[in-house]
Structure formats: C-alpha cells, structure tokens
Amino acid sequence: MNITDIDINEAEKTLLPKDMHFDDERRDFIKGLESCDLLAVPGSGKTTALQAKLFCMAQIGRASCRERV
C-alpha cells in the first residue's frame, strides 16, 4: 500500500477546515506504514493525522477492491 500526496489532499478536504493543510511532519506520518509512537501536546493534531491515515488506507482499499471486480 502506498499513500500518496493526492490521497492526503483528499483527506484534507474531508477532515480539515477549508484552506487548512497537513504539515510535512504529519504528511510523513500519514504516508508511513511502520509502527511508531506519537508524542505531542494535546491539540497538536495526533488524532486528526491518524484519522487521515485511516481515511487514505480505506480509500486505497476500496479502489483496489473495485479493480478486482
């Protein structure tokens, strides 16, 4: 599975307020599929970044299912 900037842009449209974008650090986290610990202060965007990762994975999974049909 490969999460691209295009996938992340779609997640931004769905999850973030208008004209808001994920910074490079969050984009790297969303693209990465390895296990990691996120340490940050409350309100820094950890949950939203995780939601974006799951959104992208679901969209990619849905697209690959359609390709198999």
C-alpha positions as CSV (number, residue, x, y, z in Angstrom):
1,M,0.0,0.0,0.0
2,N,1.4,3.4,-1.0
3,I,-0.3,6.5,0.4
4,T,0.4,9.5,-1.9
5,D,0.1,13.3,-1.6
6,I,-3.0,13.0,-3.7
7,D,-4.6,10.7,-1.1
8,I,-3.6,13.1,1.7
9,N,-5.1,16.0,-0.2
10,E,-8.4,14.2,-0.4
11,A,-8.2,13.5,3.4
12,E,-7.5,17.2,4.0
13,K,-10.7,18.1,2.1
14,T,-12.7,15.7,4.2
15,L,-11.2,16.2,7.6
16,L,-9.8,19.7,7.9
17,P,-11.4,23.1,7.8
18,K,-11.2,25.0,4.4
19,D,-7.7,26.1,3.5
20,M,-6.1,24.0,6.2
21,H,-3.4,21.5,5.3
22,F,-1.2,18.9,7.0
23,D,2.4,20.0,7.5
24,D,5.4,17.9,6.3
25,E,5.7,16.1,9.6
26,R,2.1,14.9,9.6
27,R,2.3,14.0,5.9
28,D,5.3,11.8,6.7
29,F,3.4,10.1,9.5
30,I,0.3,9.6,7.3
31,K,2.4,8.1,4.5
32,G,4.4,5.8,6.8
33,L,3.1,2.3,7.4
34,E,5.6,1.3,10.1
35,S,4.7,1.2,13.8
36,C,5.6,4.4,15.7
37,D,4.8,6.3,18.9
38,L,3.4,9.8,18.5
39,L,4.4,12.1,21.4
40,A,2.9,15.6,21.3
41,V,0.9,18.1,23.4
42,P,-2.9,17.9,23.5
43,G,-4.5,19.6,20.5
44,S,-1.5,19.2,18.2
45,G,-3.3,17.0,15.6
46,K,-2.4,13.4,16.6
47,T,-5.9,12.1,16.3
48,T,-6.6,14.0,13.1
49,A,-3.4,12.7,11.5
50,L,-4.4,9.1,12.5
51,Q,-7.9,9.7,11.0
52,A,-6.3,10.9,7.8
53,K,-4.1,7.8,7.6
54,L,-7.1,5.5,8.1
55,F,-9.1,7.5,5.6
56,C,-6.3,7.1,3.0
57,M,-6.0,3.4,3.7
58,A,-9.7,2.9,3.4
59,Q,-9.8,4.8,0.1
60,I,-6.9,2.8,-1.3
61,G,-8.5,-0.5,-0.2
62,R,-11.8,0.5,-1.7
63,A,-10.2,1.3,-5.0
64,S,-8.2,-1.9,-5.1
65,C,-11.4,-3.9,-4.4
66,R,-13.1,-2.2,-7.4
67,E,-10.1,-3.1,-9.6
68,R,-10.5,-6.8,-8.8
69,V,-14.2,-6.8,-9.8
